[in-house]
Amino acid sequence: MKFDIIIIGGGMVGGALAYALSKGPWQIALIDATEEKTEDARLIALNDGSCCLLKNIELWPTLAPFATPIKQIHVSHRGRFGITRIDAQELGLDALGHVVPASYINNAIFSALRNTGNVKIICPATLTALSQDDEIATLTINTATGEQTYTADVVIGADGSHSTVRELLGISTQKTDYRQSALVTITELARDHKNIAYERFQENGAIAMLPLTDARVATIWSATNSYITHLMQLDNTEFLQQLQQQFGYRLGRMLHVGKRATYPLQMQQAQQQKKQNVLLIGNAAHTLHPIAAQGLNIALYEVAVLTEYLQTQSSLKSCLQNLPLDFLQQNFSRRLSHGLTELFSKDLLPLNIARQVGMIGFDQCIPIKKKFASHAMGKAGRVPRLFIKNTE
Ligand SMILES: Cc1cc2nc3c(=O)[nH]c(=O)nc-3n(C[C@H](O)[C@H](O)[C@H](O)COP(=O)(O)OP(=O)(O)OC[C@H]3O[C@@H](n4cnc5c(N)ncnc54)[C@H](O)[C@@H]3O)c2cc1C
């Protein structure tokens, strides 16, 4: 069977791309290894650019009831002076971003996709072989009814960190294993969080508390693998005590914690992002440390840029050959997330002083904060149309 575009991987990135492209004239196949997106415990901080994209492709009305605005970001280091605040009002904004549970993003994308006429969702189905010439790519897909062969002008690999597309293209990766994991849960508070997102760095990791609906926060505790294993072994009462003790009382008293899930942390970068008619996006191209909450944000930036680029092409054949890759790259955020992890995981005296001075200085310098915030919000450099608020 022939398609114009085949997307391998129906996670949040592949799904959002399929839906953004469904507004165009193409026949698209979205292929995913799993039947349905089962529980996804991740709680995602979407920057302003990502929220604009979701508004522009009309997914926001479904997500809005579950989205909590971030009005202020507060960064501190346990046992040291220096607090950094980034305030939406100070920067002339309504919000710095919104926190939305990943399960709602997945559901919103898939319910919208089921109502489109030009996207065929093929799942559970796994890519097993891929070959290509200058004009067309041929894919072998293992489905419930046996092996199928599909062809396409353009193939997008959005199949995550362990990408089969990347492997079949023989693209190697550069990896940094932090030997850390992230523990994710939801914490109920005795009082309102006032829409403040907290990031608290400690000797052995970091605790992020992101505002959710109904006096709840998303807790993301990143630390060494052994420490996270220890935290997972505690019962809920013991875990809550540890969290309250390590995070402090900036959010008042913590009442309950929900189910805990863990994710291994690594940074991975594909050495090449495209080969002939095949392009990698999202985690298949780059996996980031969630400390800076940028992995999905960067991928949605790629979705916006790619959609805009494909809309300008009269033919899809060989069109990726001319796609300028610096279009797709938001290196600042990648450096930011790697740099933050490196900086705060080293306990060296000169670094401590530097980061203390840096954090105090940063808090007092509005132009630097504006620049930093515009990068973190996805609004630095070239901004694709779908990342801009539609005022019509
Ligand atoms: C704890 C945690 C918190 C995070 N918080 C944030 C945040 O606040 N903000 C932010 O921007 N980012 C955040 N991230 C990062 C973000 O979750 C990821 O960047 C994003 O979800 C990547 O999505 P993806 O679709 O590229 O990959 P995935 O979600 O891994 O999806 C890949 C899909 O491909 C399918 N697949 C794999 N192999 C095949 C195959 N051979 N054939 C067919 N299908 C296949 C899989 O079934 C899967 O559905 C966080 C990450 C973690 C771990």
The ligand as a Gaussian input file, in Angstrom:
#p B3LYP/6-31G(d) Opt

LIG

0 1
 C        9.709000      11.754000      34.047000
 C        9.679000      12.564000      32.791000
 C        9.134000      13.852000      32.804000
 C        9.130000      14.622000      31.645000
 N        8.631000      15.894000      31.706000
 C        8.643000      16.665000      30.597000
 C        8.124000      17.991000      30.638000
 O        7.677000      18.461000      31.683000
 N        8.148000      18.729000      29.487000
 C        8.651000      18.232000      28.311000
 O        8.653000      18.957000      27.294000
 N        9.141000      16.963000      28.252000
 C        9.154000      16.181000      29.352000
 N        9.630000      14.901000      29.300000
 C       10.103000      14.376000      28.002000
 C        8.944000      13.863000      27.153000
 O        8.133000      12.984000      27.879000
 C        9.505000      13.164000      25.903000
 O       10.412000      14.025000      25.271000
 C        8.404000      12.843000      24.908000
 O        7.337000      12.168000      25.521000
 C        8.977000      11.984000      23.761000
 O        7.929000      11.485000      22.982000
 P        8.183000      10.567000      21.703000
 O        6.829000      10.445000      21.061000
 O        9.317000      11.086000      20.905000
 O        8.667000       9.159000      22.272000
 P        7.806000       7.992000      23.025000
 O        6.843000       8.588000      23.991000
 O        8.815000       7.033000      23.549000
 O        6.959000       7.307000      21.865000
 C        7.528000       6.422000      20.920000
 C        6.414000       5.568000      20.323000
 O        6.992000       4.739000      19.294000
 C        6.438000       3.433000      19.371000
 N        7.424000       2.512000      18.796000
 C        8.668000       2.209000      19.247000
 N        9.280000       1.345000      18.419000
 C        8.413000       1.068000      17.413000
 C        8.462000       0.248000      16.247000
 N        9.533000      -0.492000      15.918000
 N        7.378000       0.204000      15.432000
 C        6.275000       0.918000      15.705000
 N        6.191000       1.737000      16.806000
 C        7.230000       1.807000      17.635000
 C        6.190000       3.204000      20.861000
 O        5.144000       2.267000      21.054000
 C        5.769000       4.614000      21.330000
 O        4.377000       4.799000      21.288000
 C        9.660000      14.098000      30.442000
 C       10.186000      12.801000      30.405000
 C       10.213000      12.040000      31.581000
 C       10.813000      10.659000      31.548000

